[in-house]
Amino acid sequence: MRGPVAPPQVPLSASRGEVFRDLVQDSVERLERRWPQLAEVDFVVLDVPGDLEESVPLGTAVPAAKGRPAQIVVYRRPVEIRTKNRDERALLVHEVVVEQVAELLGLAPESVDPRYGQD
């Protein structure tokens, strides 16, 4: 038998990258309710950071510049390597997003999401 195992609308056919982007989007939507200014921030998923140093970051916050909105990048592969399953991955993605939003806004992560670190 040849062909796709599941039709495109079934979650089984979603790639790991698409599933990861959905986790990031879920986290962003959760935070946007409390911080509406995040609607103007670009949230990006990249597989790996381009410039590796001693430690591999899980995410990066890039402040806005002339003609470019602020950007938060979450690195998929480093997060996947540090987690065993989807639930752990969702928790770590949310922590990374909260930490990067906090850095961008100049706040403590607990101020951005009062449940930070409790999950």
C-alpha positions in Angstrom: 0.0 0.0 0.0 1.4 3.4 -1.0 0.4 6.9 -0.2 -0.2 8.9 3.0 -1.1 7.1 6.2 -3.6 9.8 7.1 -5.4 12.6 5.3 -3.8 16.1 5.6 -6.5 17.4 8.0 -5.6 14.7 10.6 -3.0 15.7 13.1 -1.0 12.5 12.4 0.1 14.1 9.1 1.5 17.2 10.8 5.3 17.4 10.7 7.3 17.8 13.9 8.0 21.4 12.9 4.3 22.2 12.4 3.5 20.6 15.8 6.2 22.7 17.4 5.0 25.9 15.8 1.5 25.1 17.2 3.0 24.8 20.7 4.7 28.2 20.3 1.4 29.7 18.9 -0.6 28.3 21.8 1.8 29.8 24.3 1.7 33.2 22.5 -2.1 33.2 22.5 -2.1 32.5 26.2 0.2 35.5 26.9 -1.5 37.9 24.4 -4.6 37.9 26.6 -2.6 39.5 29.3 -0.2 41.4 27.2 -2.0 42.8 24.0 1.2 44.6 22.9 2.6 41.2 21.9 0.4 41.3 18.8 3.1 43.5 17.3 5.9 41.1 18.1 7.0 38.5 15.5 7.3 35.0 16.9 9.6 32.8 14.8 10.6 29.2 15.1 14.0 28.2 13.7 15.5 24.7 13.8 18.8 25.7 15.4 20.6 29.0 16.3 22.9 30.2 13.6 25.8 31.3 15.8 26.7 28.6 18.4 28.7 29.6 21.4 29.5 27.6 24.6 25.9 27.0 25.4 23.0 26.5 23.0 20.2 28.9 23.6 16.6 27.8 23.5 15.3 31.2 22.4 16.3 34.8 21.7 14.6 38.1 22.0 15.5 40.8 19.4 14.3 44.3 20.1 12.6 46.3 17.5 14.7 48.3 15.1 14.0 51.0 12.5 11.5 49.4 10.1 11.5 46.0 11.8 9.3 44.8 14.7 10.6 43.1 17.8 11.1 39.4 17.3 11.2 36.4 19.6 12.8 33.3 18.2 12.4 29.8 19.7 14.8 27.1 18.5 13.1 23.8 17.9 15.9 21.3 18.0 17.5 22.4 21.3 14.0 22.3 22.9 13.2 18.9 21.4 16.5 17.4 22.6 15.8 18.5 26.2 12.3 17.0 26.4 10.9 13.4 26.3 7.3 13.9 25.2 4.8 16.4 24.0 3.7 17.5 27.5 7.2 18.3 28.6 7.9 20.0 25.3 4.8 22.2 25.7 5.9 23.2 29.2 9.4 24.1 28.1 8.2 26.0 25.0 6.0 28.1 27.2 8.8 28.8 29.7 11.1 29.8 26.8 8.4 32.1 25.4 7.7 33.7 28.8 11.5 34.2 29.4 12.0 35.9 26.1 8.9 38.1 26.4 10.1 39.1 29.9 13.5 40.0 28.5 11.9 42.0 25.7 9.6 43.9 28.1 12.2 44.3 30.8 10.2 42.4 33.4 10.6 39.3 35.5 9.2 36.1 34.0 6.8 35.8 37.0 5.3 39.2 36.0 4.7 38.1 32.5 3.0 34.8 33.6 2.2 34.4 37.3 2.3 30.6 36.8 5.8 30.6 35.4 7.9 27.9 37.0 4.9 26.2 38.7 3.9 23.8 35.9 
